[in-house]
Every structure is written in structure tokens, then in C-alpha cells.
């Protein structure tokens, strides 16, 4: 297995990516098509894959959103290959590539649409910070995976996906901010 830049001209890998997203996130990508993949493979974005014997095991992407912060989106690993370190390797390779492009922070949103955390199903306009500080993983939500990689919760958008279905924002500084940039801020 190797981690490398996504082969944007490889129709088989693009089809496998569409199928992988549809399988992993049927509520979001259930009708995912090869055409939808063009967005993730645009030139200004980073698109990395975990591949073995010519087949896709996982994918991670990032897109520029601010001068120094890029959004990690999406991260997906085939179900039968999860819990083998592939997701970690993809994220670390993505962070390295972002850092080489001058990025300081990588951030992501990890939705809680199915009450997999203690934030789901609650009114996050009440006691917001206390609820974030005391978050509990109830049903295998991926926020703990990202915490293990050094990401921390930096905020939430209450009701982002419907009532009681927040988006949880996490971020990680991937390289030090040079003193000349820090003083200019």
C-alpha cells in the first residue's frame, strides 16, 4: 500500500472514489457520480490516495479557504481497511503537503447528524462551551480519531444539518508561524 497524489486521469480510480464516498456516506453521496469527483480533483486542491494493486483503499482532499488555513475534505477509507492506520497516513501526508504550500492550519467539519456525540440532539445555543468541553462519543463518531491526530474542537455550528444536528469544527496547527508573519498579524 502506498500514499500518493491521486491519479486524476485514471477513470477506474475516479469510479472507485465515487463508489467509496457513496458507501461511506450514503446520506450525502448516495447518488455520487464520476462527474461529482471533478470538484475534489481541481488543480488548486490537494487530492491524495491510498492505493494497493491499482485499487483505491482511501482518499483525502484539502481545499484552500483562507490564505493560511485549508479545509480537509473529505477523508474516507474503505470499511474493510479501517483501523489499520491508513486514515492516519492519509491525514499526515495531507498535512505535509499543506505545510509545503505555506499553510499553517488544517481544519475540518465533522457532522453529527445521527446523535453519535453528546452534542447531537441538543440545543447548542444553550451552554455551548460547556457542552463542547464535556463532549462524549456515544456511537463511534470520528471526532476522537481527529483528536488522536492532534486536532481540537474549535467550534460548532448548531443545527447545521437540521435541528439538533451540528457540524463540529476541528483544527490543528501543522507548522509554526514565522515570527515576521506573527508580528504582522
Secondary structure by P-SEA (a helix, b strand, c coil): ccccccccccaaaaaaaaaaaaaaccccccccccccccccccccbbbbbbccccccccccccccccccbbbcccccccccccccaaaaaaaaaaaaaaaaacccbbbbbbbcccccccccccccccaaaaaaaacccccccaaaaaaaacccccccccccccccbbbbbbbbbcccccaaaaaac
